[in-house]
Structures are given as structure tokens and as C-alpha cells.
Amino acid sequence: MHEQLTLQDIYRARQRIAGQALRTPLVRSEALSRRWNCEAWLKLDNLQPTGAFKLRGALNALLGLDAEQRARGVVTMSTGNFGRALAWAGQRLGVPVSVCISRLVPANKVEALRQSGAELLIEGDCQDDADREARRLRDEQGLAYIPPFDHPLVIAGQGTCGLEIMEAQPDIDLVFAGLSGGGLIAGIGLAVKSINPAVEVIGVSMNQGAAMLDSLAAGRPLQVPEMHSLADSLGGGIGLDNAWTFAMTQRYMDRGYKVDEVQIARAMLHFLHEEKMLVEGAAAVGVAAVEQHQLDLSGRRVAFVVSGQNLSNETFAEACRLAGERPYAHL
């Protein structure tokens, strides 16, 4: 890793993105608080204008470029949400954006990207293929390459989510968030532990294709096959040349858990029935981890990052089937 990011970088990010990315609410979940005999709070980043937390990092990264780089344009690879966020930010800042995705990206996210104003390129069967295409465009066209997680400005932007949690509930004990490339966990971990080192940061991935958790277990970045999951936003590798998020996740994440597809489905249905929210599988994995691993949260103050709501009808129907429910006709 290069020079370390600090809490000051996160405060700078907050200043940059203010007025564009939302300061999202932290609301108490009565249902989960009762179920687990704790104080459960939901950080509603699904309410961001693009439907996911990724807008924080995308905006901060674009605003951190100089005028010449912005004029030339930027390129990224994405499982959907980061590309959409970068496209949204690019449109508002007048920056041309190209987004490379793989054929694993769900149809609803592909359609949203098509309508976003970005140039969309679909390449290969996994995120690594899309990443190679993005780097080729960087080299051939002189575009600024902004990766979806392994970038200091992206991490600092995502860290603003952790800052808001601490300001809303300074006595929080644990924070759960989805773990994919590690941008969110790295940013949140830096924010909350800089303010209170005793806060536990817990990352959650799906069972198959958990690239960061498998890499942490091996002690180095690994190439992990990308698999279909209800938590499609958590798919993809962390990059064998990972420069930031591997070391930061190693440093700031206290525990990591894997969850199976049935538990993700049940957690998604919990959000629909009890919280009246339709959320992505990646947004529900924290709840799934508490259930599957029977974690004892009694008497503790716990925040769950509800990371996104860009859910396709097909994925929702699959979740209902796995959870043993009939999909609602109007969805």
C-alpha cells in the first residue's frame, strides 16, 4: 500500500460530495431489535439517487480529478452499481464515462447503465474480463481509470457512510456491511475506528466467490471464480495487484462471514415484510450472517449498512423461491 488514508481524507470527501450524494438516515429496526434483544439500526444507503452507496466513492473520485483528466473522460469496470454511480456523477459534472461490465451483470442493471448516458461495453464472463477491457481503453484512449473499490478517493468517499453512522449513533458497538472488493469495509473501518477503535467492523460475503475473504485467509490476493448469487453486487475479484483495499480490510475488519443463498433470500424477505423495503441481496447479507451464524447481539448497538436497492424482478423471484414464498404478482 502507498501512504495511508486518514480520517481527514474522509472529511475532505464529505466536503466534496456534499449536496450531490445524500447524507442518508440511520433508522432503528424495531423488528430486528426485538428479535435479537439489541438495538439494531439500518443505514439506508439504498436511498442514494442511484439506489446504492457507490455514489459516494464515484463522486469523490471524479471530483478529485484535474480539469484535463475530466475533459478526456474516465473508464471503469463494474458489477452494475458503481458504473451507474459514475455515469450519474459524470453526467452532472460533464465528464464522459465508459463502463465495462461482464455478461454476469443482471439485466436490470444493464438497462439502467444503457439509460445512464455512459458508453457501455459488455466484455467476457466475469469482472476480471471487464477489468481487462477497461484497462485497454485507458491505455488506448488516455482515459482516467477509476476502479470501483481499489482507489484512495473511492475508499474515502465510501468512508463518509461510516462517518455518518458515528455521528448519528456515537455509541454504536458493531457495524455490518457487505464485503466484495473491500472499498466499503475499508472506508467504513477507517472512519469508525479512527473515531472509536472499540467498534467492531464485520464484513459479509456470499458462500461462493468470496474473493476478499478467501484472499485474507490465504494472506495474499487470490483469483477466485465468479459465481452467480442473489448478492450479485458482491461478485468479482479484488485484483492480484490490489494496492489499497486488501491491506485496509486486513487492518480494519474484525471478522468476516460467509452466508448461503437461502439465508440471503430470507434476509431479503425480512426487509420486504418487516422493514417495507425491497433491497438487493448484498444489502441483506448482514442480517443473513447474524441468523446463519447465530451471532449473539444481546444488549449491543448494531448498525447494518443497507447498501442498495437495484434489484431485478428475476432475482426477487429467485429469492422468494429459495425462501419458500410465492413472488408477489405486482413485482
N, C-alpha and C positions, 0 to 999 in steps of 0.2 A: 504494500500500500504506500501511497505517497504521503504528503503531510496530512496530519489528522484533521478531520472536520471537528468543529466545536459548536457549542450551543449558540454562539454568536452567528455562525453561518445560518442557523435555523431562524434566528430573529431577523437576519437580513432577508432571508427567503420570504418570511411573512410580510415584511415591508414591501417587497417586490410584487407579490401576488395579491395583496390586499385590494378588494374591490372587484376582482375577477373570479378567483376561487372563493368559495363560501367559507365562512367560519361556521362549521356545522354543529348542530346541537348534540349534547350528551344527555340522553334521557334515561330515566330509570325504567327497567323492565320489572313490573310487579310480578309477572308470571315466573320469571327465572329467579327472582329474589325469593319468592315463596318456595319454589321447587328445591332450591339448593341452600336455603337458610342463610342467605348472604345479601349483600347489596350489589345487584347486577345493573350495570349501566351500558347503554348502547351508543356508540359513537357513530352517528348517522352520516357517513361519507357517501352513502348511496344517494344523498340529496344534492351532490355536486351537479352543476349544469350538464356535465357529460355522463352522469349516472355512476361515477366511480371516483375513488380517491386520487387516481393517477393525474388528475388535472393539476394538483399542487406541484408535483415534480416537473410536469411538462411545461407549465407556465414559467417556473423558476429557471429552467434550463434555457428556454427561448429568450427570456428577458436578460439572461446572463451573457448572451452573445453580443459581439460588437455589430455595428451597423452594416459593415461589409459582409460578414457571415450571414446576417439575416437576409440581405438582398440576394445572396447566392442561393439561399434555401437550405433546408435540412432534410435528413432522411433518418428513419428509424425502422426497427422491426418490432412486431407486436403480436400478442395473442388477442388483440382487439381493443382493450380499454385504453392502453397507453397511446396507440395510434390515433384513436378517436380524440383523446385529450389534446395531443399535439396538433392535430388538424384544427380543432376548435380554437386553440390558442393562436395558431398560425393565421387563421382567417381574421381574427381580431387584431393581430399585430402586423398584418400584411406580409407574412413570411410564407413563401412557397414550401409545402410539406409533401414528402413522398413517404409512403408507408408500405413496408414489405411484410406480408403475412404468409403463413403456410395454409395448406388445404385443410388442416385440422380446426381452423377458426370457424365457430358456428355461423350459420347463415345470417342470423340477425345482426351480428357484429360486422360481417362483411357488408351487408346492406347499409348499415349506419356509416361505415367508412366510405362507401361509394357516394353517399349523400353529403359527406363532410367537407368537400372541397379539396381534399388531398388527392394526389396521384396514387392510386392503389396498384400494387404489384403482388400477385399470388405466386409463390415460388416454393415447390417441394412439399414434403410431408411432415415437416417438423420445424420448430422455431429456429433451429440451427441453420437449416436451409435458407430460411427467410433472412437470417442474420448475414449469411454469406452474400446474398444479393444486395442487402443494404450497404455492406462494406464495399462491394464492387461499384455501386453508384457513387458512394463517397469518393472513391479513387478516380473514377472516370469523369465525374461531373463537378468535382470540387465542392460537393455539398458538405455541410457540417453534420457529422454523425452523432445523433443523440440516442444512446441506448435506453431501454425502458427502465433500467434499475441501476446498472453499474456505472454511475456517473455522479460526481460530488454534488452538482446542482440539483439533480433529480432526488438524491437522498435527502439533501437539506430541505427541499420542497416537501417531501413526504413527512419529514420530521415535524412540520408545522402541525400535523394531526396530533402528535404526541404532546406538543406544547399546549394545544387547546384542551386536551384531556386533563393535564396537570393544573391548568388554570381553572377549569370548571370543578375539578374534584382533587384538591391538593393531597388528600389523604388516601388516594387510590393505592391498593396493595398489589394488584396484578393487572396486566394488560395482555389480552389475547389478540393475535392478528394472523391472517393468512400468510404463509411463507412460500414464496416462489423463488424469484431471483434474489430476494433479500432487501430490496430498496425500502420497503415499508418498515420491516423489522429493524433494519439498520438505522433509519431515520427516527423512528419512534423510540428505539432503545437509547440512542444518543440523547434525545430530548428528555425522556423521563428520568434516566439515570443521572443526567447532569443536574437535574433538579432534586431528585431523591434517589440515591443509589440503592435503597432498600426495595424499590418497586421491582417486582418480578415481571420479566418480559417473556411471553410464551408464544412460540411460532407453531403453526399447524399446517400440515400438508396432507394431500391425499396419499393413499397407500402406494399406488403405482406411479413411478415417475417423479418421486420427491427428490429433485436434483440437489437442492441445498442440504437437506437432512442427510442424504447419502454421502455427499461430499464432506460434510462436517464429520461424519463417522469415519471416513477414510483419511481425514486430515489434509485433504487437498481437493481442488475442483475436479469433479468427475464428469464424464459424458454419460448421461442417463437417458435411456429410451423414453420418448414422449408417448404417453398413453391417453386414451380417451377417459374423461372424468366429468362428473357433474360440476366439479370445481375447475372448469376449463381455463379460467384465468390464472390458475396456479401451474399450468403446464410449461414445459420448455426447460432448457439447460441454464446453467449460471455462467457459462463461458469458461473454457480451460485457461484463458488469460485473464480471469477475473481480477480486477485491480482494487476494488473497494468493498463490495458487499460481503464477500466470503469472510474477510478478516473482521469486518464490523459485526457481522452476525455472530461469529465466534466469540467476540468480545462482549456483546450486549445482550444476547439471547440466553436466558437462564435454562429453559427447557424447550424441547421440540417434540411434537407428537404427530403420528400419522393416524388418519381416520379412514374408515372404509366407506364405500359408496352408499350403503344402506343408512349409515349414521348421518352422512351428509344430507341424504334425502329427507330423513326425519327432521333434521335441524332446519332445513328449508321450509318444511311443512309447519314446524313450530312458528317460524316467523310469519307465515301466512295466517295461521289460525289465531295465535296469541298476540302477536305484535301488529297484525294487519299490514304486513309488508311483504311484497314479492321481491326476493333477493336472489342473487347468484349463489351457486354452491360455495364459491370462495368466500362469500360474506358470512356463511353459516358454519364454517369449519371450527371456530372456537367453541360454539355450543356443542357441536358434534364431539369434540375432544373431551369435554367435561363428562358427557354421557358415556362415551365408549370406554374411557379410561377411569371412570368413576372417581373423578378428582374431588377431593373434599374442599369445598369453598366456604364452609360454615363460618359465619361471623366476619367474612372478609369483604373488602370493597373491590369489585372486579369490573373492568371495562372490556367490552368486546368491540373491536373495530368492524363495523358493518360496511364492508369495503365497496360494494357495488350492487347495482340492480339491473344490469343489462343481460336479462335472462330471456332465452328463446322459448317459444311455445313447446318446441320439441324437448328441450332439456327439462322444462317444467313437467311435461307429461311423463318423462322417464323417471323423474324424482317421485311423482305420485305412484307410479307403478312399483318402484322399489320400496316405497314406504307402505304399500298395500292400500292405496287410496285411488279413487277414480278422479281423473283430472276434471276440473271444472269446465263445463261446456263453454262458458264465455271466454276462457283463456285458450 
